[in-house]
Amino acid sequence: MRKVTINAIVDIIMLIAFIPTLISGVVLYGFLPEGGRFSGQAVFMGLSRQVWITMHDRWGIIFSILVILHLLLHWKFLRVLPACFRKSKKKEGVE
């Protein structure tokens, strides 16, 4: 399989893993905040706060692994990236 194809598959799966992480994070932050009198019994869309936390953690781990894989696939680019931002003395007219 070509590197471009592998990269595209990793990126698509990474996006798919990011979406439930984002949604569960918004639910936990906005609808099921920590604390309060009934925080242990809080339910949103039929799922308890603990289930949302577990879902958020597991999808977050999958997403993190895919980000690391993505960075490894782009390692050559990341190694030469600082050179792209260095100013060349020849371009400034100083030799």
C-alpha positions, -999 to 999 in steps of 0.1 A, spaced: 0 0 0 13 35 -9 23 59 19 -3 84 6 -31 58 9 -20 49 44 -18 85 54 -53 92 40 -67 62 59 -51 73 92 -64 108 87 -100 97 80 -100 73 111 -84 102 131 -113 124 121 -138 97 130 -122 93 164 -121 130 170 -159 135 165 -171 114 195 -143 128 216 -155 163 208 -191 155 213 -186 138 247 -163 167 258 -191 192 250 -217 171 268 -194 167 299 -186 204 300 -220 218 291 -246 194 302 -231 171 328 -207 194 347 -188 180 377 -200 188 412 -234 198 423 -259 179 444 -270 154 418 -238 151 398 -235 113 405 -270 107 391 -267 130 361 -280 115 328 -279 129 293 -295 111 263 -300 80 285 -263 77 294 -249 85 329 -220 109 334 -197 80 341 -205 64 307 -198 97 290 -165 100 308 -155 64 298 -165 71 262 -146 103 262 -115 87 276 -115 57 253 -121 77 221 -94 102 233 -69 74 237 -77 61 202 -74 97 188 -40 102 206 -26 70 192 -36 80 157 -21 115 161 12 99 171 10 76 140 2 106 119 32 125 132 54 94 125 41 93 89 52 129 85 85 126 103 106 136 73 86 167 68 87 176 105 125 173 105 130 198 77 103 222 88 126 244 110 149 250 80 119 264 61 115 292 87 152 301 91 162 333 73 188 328 47 217 353 48 218 353 9 182 365 7 189 394 29 219 405 8 245 397 35 271 372 26 
